[in-house]
């Protein structure tokens, strides 16, 4: 059992979308002095609340959250920026006598924090435009096949319709002659991981059907809560476009394309098709997240579909943080 002096400066909970990460983190926050650091590339954006399943105001009031609502959707936020911000937050939270609880499903962020990222070539508009032009002629699946030849590791993690990431991987190879995956190893210059062995917990379903049902239910709830109106409001701004990283987030991309094609009054049939596309895209995202997670070293796996999943998470937390304080009334 950990004593106060032995408590780690950070713990991490990762998992695919809809696996129960937020509920697990909030349950820990009720019992131990932690602050939550979001590891989610979509939660950084302001005005994108419904489609990102952003913690509610009440949840954020119950425990301090970080790296949420820190960027306008017009701005980018890189893995390197995340690493810098997360490391500073871990230090600051420890200085307050608490443990940073890193929670999310953006596995590139976790990998960058734990293993480091080499400096990659800057974006080159001419190269990127040339790749996009070839994609218009050949189609993105053909470019995905090209990527398999020059960077099979990255290609294995990407689906043929993941245009943004395929384009970036091909751009990096064209500019450097190196596969994108070779920049994601950290190299000798990588700083030690702030996440100790055994302190990285991974929520993974034993039965994909369980996760698929939760994904469908959550996307239905997002539509009922007004996801289409949220994206419509973002479009009305006039300065955003479908190629921005923010608007390529799962759910937002599908709604944006619907409104682009159907205008402000989509039919019931179009909304039904949107629902199917959104659920499918979210399932594909979850599959990619699980592929990443299974490549992470030293992870502690908790089956998120087990009846006692939350109890297992709390038992893991207690091993690191010691006996819990009295639960809030």
N, C-alpha and C positions, 0 to 999 in steps of 0.2 A: 504494500500500500504506500502510495506516495505521500511524503510529508510536504509541508508548505515550501520548504527550501528545495525540495526535489521536483517540484512541479515544472513541467516544460513551459517554455515561453509561447509555444503554439501547438495546436492540434489541428487536424484537417479531416473534413468529411467530404468525400466526393461521391458522385453517383449520376446516373443518367437522369434526364428530365423526368419528373413525376415519380421519383423513387422515394420521396419522403425526407429529403435532406433538411428542408426548412423546419419541419416538425421535430426532427431529431435535434437540430441545433437549438431550437427554442426550449425543448425539454431540458437540455443541458444547461441553458442559461438560467433556468429556474432553480437549479441546484448548485451551480458553481459560479465563481466570479470570472466570467468570460466576456469578451466583446467579439462580435461577429464581423469577419472580414469577407466580403463577397468575392468569390472567384467565378465571376460570370460576366462575359463580354457584352451581354445585353442589358444587365442591370445598371451599367454605368450611365445609360442615357436618360435624360430628363424627358418627361412627357410620354414615355413608353412604359406604362404601368400594367395594363391589362394583359397584353400579349407576352410580357416577360414574367408573369406571375410574381411581380414584385411584392416583397413583404408589405403587409398593410400598415397604415399609420399606427395602429394599436400594437402590432408586433414590433415595429421599430421603436416605439416608445418604451416597450418592456425591457429591451436590451439595446445597447448602443450598436449600430451597424455602420460599416465603412465601405467605401468604394461603390456607393449607390448614388445615382443622380449627380455624377461628377462631370458629365460631358453633355453638351448639346448634341442632338442627332446629326448635326452637320460636321461634327468633329470626329476624328479617329482616336482610338485608344489602343496602344500596342502592347504586346506581351512584355516588351522591355520596360515600358512605363508601369505596367502592373507589378513587375518584380521590384522596381525601385520603390513604388508606393507601399507594397506589402511589407517589404523588409523594414521600412521606416515605421509602419504601423505596429509591427510585431515588437519593435523596440519601445515605442511609445506606450503601448498597452502594458508591457511588462513593467515599465516604470510606474504605472498606476497600480501595480500589484495584482494584475489580472493576466489571464491567458488569452492570446489571440486564437479564435476558433475560425479557421479558414473553411468556407463552405461554398460549394458550387460544382458546376459541371463543365467548365471550360478547361479541358484537360491540357491544352497548350500552355495555359497560364501556370497550372500546377507543374508541368514538366519544366518550364522555364525557371520557375522558382527553385525546384529541387535539383535540376541537372544543369541549368544555365543555358544560355543561347549565345552563339557566336554572332557577331555583327553581320547582318545580311546586306546585300546591295540595296541602295535606295530605289524607290520606284522610278521607272523610266517611261514617260508617256509614249514615246515613239515605239518602244518595244511592246508595250502593252497594247497600243492601237494596232500594231501589226498582228499580234496574236488574236485580237478580237476580229480583225478582218479575215484571218484564216478560218476562224471559228464560224463566221457567217457563211463561208463557202463550203467548208468541210463538215461542220457540226461539232459540238463540244465532245460527243463520244469519241470522235476521231482524234481530237486533241488529247483526250484522256488516254487513248491508246499510245499516242506519242510520248506522253508522260511516263507510261509504263516502261518504255524503252530507256529513258534517261534517268528516271527516278522511281524505280519500282516500289520503294518503301512508301513514298508519299502517295503514289497512285493507289496502293492497296488501302489507304485510309480514306480515299475520296471516291465519291460516286460520280459517274459520268456527267451528271447534271449539276455538279457543284462548281459552277463556272468560275466564281471569284477565286477559289483556292487553286483550281487547275491553272487559271491564268497566272496567278502569282508564282506558282511552282515553275511553270515554263519560263516566266520572266526571269526568275532568279537563275535558272540554268543558262538562259541565253546571255545574261550579263556576266556570270561568274564562271561558267563552265562546270559548276558543281551542282549536284542535286540539292534541293531544299532540305532534304532530310539530313544532309551532312552538316548543316548549320544548326541543327537541333540536338546536338550531342553535348553541348556545353564546353567540351574541350578542357585543356589543362588549366585555363584561366578561370574556370567556373568557381564561384565562392561555395563554401560548404552549404548544404541544404539546411535551412532553419527547421525543417520537419524531421525529427529524429526517427530512427527505426522503430516501427510499431505505433507511431503517432499518426499514421495516414490510414483512415478507415474508408473502405469502399463499399457502398451499398449496391448490391448486384442481385437482380432477380434470378431465382431458380427456374421460374416459368415465365417465358416472354409474354405469354397470353395475359398474365396478371398485369404486367407493365403496359401492354397495349390497351387494355381496358381502362387503366388509369389515364393514359394519354388521351384517349377518346373522350372520356368524361371531362377532363380538364379543358380540352379545346372547346367542347360544347359549352362549358361554363364561361369561357372567355368570350365566345360569340354572344351568349346571353347577357354578359356584363357590358357589351358595347365595343368589342374589338374593332368592328368595321368603322364605327364612328371615331374611334381613337386614331385609326390610320387616315380616315378622311380629314380629320383636323390637322394631321401632320402634312398631308398633301396640300391643304389650303394655304399653308405657310408660303409656298412658292419657291423656296430656296433648297428644297430637298429633292432627291431623285432616287430612282430604283437601284442605282449602282453603288450608293453609299453603304458602308458596312452596317450602319444602323438599320437601313431599310432592307437589308438582305437577311436580317434575323428571321428565323422560322416563324411563320404566322404573319409577320409584317409583309414579307415578300409576297405571299399568296394573296393577301388582301389588297396590297398595292396593285398587283397585276389584275385582279378582278375589277377594281375601280377604274383602272386604266382602260379596260376593255368595255365595261358595262356602264360607266358613268356613275352618278350618285344614286341611282335607283336600280340596283341589281334585282333580278327576279328571284322568286323562291327557288327555281331550278338552279340558278347561278350560285345562290347561297348554299344550296345543298352540295353542289360541286366543290365550292370553296371548302366546305367542312371536310369533305373526303380528301382534298389535296392537303389541307392543313394537318390532318391526322397522319396522313402518309408521310409528309415531310418531317413531322415530329418523331415518328417511329424511325425514320432513317437517321435523324440526329441522334436518337438514343442508341442506335446500333453503332454509330461511329464513336460515341462516348464510351461505350462498353469495350470496343476494340482498343481504344487508348488506355483505358483503366487496366485492362488485363496485361498491358505491357509495362505497367508501373511496378518497380521493385518494392518489396517489403510492405505491400499493402495488407491490411487486415480486412478480410471480407466478412460482411454481415449480409445474409440473404434478406433483402428488403421485403420480400413477400412472406417471410416466416411469421407466424403468429406472435412470436416473442421478439421481433426485430428490435423494437424500441428498448426492451429490457437488455438486449445484448449490447446495444450502443451505450446505454448508461453504465453497464458493467465495464465496458472498455474505458469509458471516461473516468470511472472511479479508480481504475488501476493507475491512471496517470495523474489524476487530480486530487485523490484522497477522498475521504468521506464527504458526502454532500452536506451543504448547510441545510437548515430547515427550509422546506419549500414555502414559497410565498403563499399567504392566505388568500 
